[in-house]
Amino acid sequence: MRTIELDSATAPLAEYASTLHEEPLVVTRNGRPVAVLRRIVESDLESLSLSTDKRFLALVERSRARQDAEGGILSDEMRRRLGLPRRAPRPR
């Protein structure tokens, strides 16, 4: 993994971004990591935004804990509650 000291990073951002296909670039300040530039593959802005949103991640964790503690419901039951038709079984 490549690193560069923040004070030494004098090239335009586009120049650093053009090299990210090789490996991420860790930006350091006084030898300690402060940021990382990495290539985004098969993602969109919404997914990236949600993956770093502390409130969203907390919601996911609460939901997982509740699922573990209480269990869940089958999709047929959810469809019934919402008044949706049952899904046809998938062909095998």
C-alpha positions in Angstrom: 0.0 0.0 0.0 1.4 3.4 -1.0 1.6 6.2 1.5 2.2 9.9 1.1 2.8 12.5 3.8 0.1 15.3 3.6 2.7 18.0 3.4 4.4 16.3 0.4 1.1 15.8 -1.5 1.6 18.7 -3.9 0.3 17.1 -7.1 -3.3 17.8 -8.3 -5.9 15.3 -6.9 -6.5 14.0 -10.5 -2.9 12.8 -10.7 -3.2 10.8 -7.5 -6.7 9.5 -8.5 -5.3 8.3 -11.9 -3.0 5.8 -10.1 -5.6 4.2 -7.8 -6.1 1.2 -10.1 -2.8 -0.2 -8.8 -3.5 0.2 -5.0 -4.9 2.6 -2.5 -3.0 5.7 -1.4 -2.9 6.4 2.3 -2.4 10.0 3.3 -0.5 10.5 6.5 0.2 13.5 8.8 3.3 13.1 11.0 3.4 9.4 10.0 -0.2 8.7 11.1 -2.9 7.8 8.6 -5.5 10.5 8.2 -7.2 9.6 4.9 -7.2 7.0 2.1 -7.8 7.4 -1.6 -9.1 4.2 -3.2 -10.7 3.2 -6.4 -14.4 2.5 -6.2 -15.5 -0.6 -8.1 -19.1 -1.6 -8.7 -20.7 0.9 -6.3 -22.8 4.0 -6.6 -22.9 7.2 -4.6 -25.9 6.1 -2.5 -24.3 2.9 -1.5 -21.1 4.6 -0.6 -22.9 7.3 1.3 -24.9 4.8 3.3 -21.9 2.6 4.1 -20.2 5.5 5.9 -23.3 6.9 7.6 -23.1 6.2 11.4 -26.9 6.6 11.8 -27.7 4.2 9.0 -25.2 1.6 10.3 -26.6 1.9 13.8 -30.1 1.3 12.4 -28.8 -1.8 10.6 -27.2 -3.1 13.8 -30.4 -2.5 15.8 -32.4 -4.4 13.2 -30.0 -7.3 13.2 -30.1 -7.5 17.0 -33.9 -7.4 17.0 -34.0 -10.1 14.3 -31.7 -12.3 16.4 -33.7 -11.7 19.6 -37.2 -11.9 18.2 -36.9 -13.7 14.9 -38.7 -12.5 11.8 -41.6 -13.3 9.6 -41.8 -15.1 6.3 -42.3 -13.1 3.1 -45.8 -14.7 2.6 -46.8 -13.3 6.0 -45.5 -9.9 5.2 -47.4 -9.9 1.9 -50.6 -11.0 3.7 -50.2 -8.1 6.2 -49.6 -5.6 3.4 -52.5 -7.0 1.3 -50.3 -8.1 -1.5 -50.9 -11.3 -3.5 -48.8 -14.4 -2.8 -45.8 -14.9 -5.0 -45.9 -17.8 -7.4 -43.4 -20.5 -6.5 -40.2 -20.4 -8.5 -39.8 -23.1 -11.1 -37.0 -25.6 -10.1 
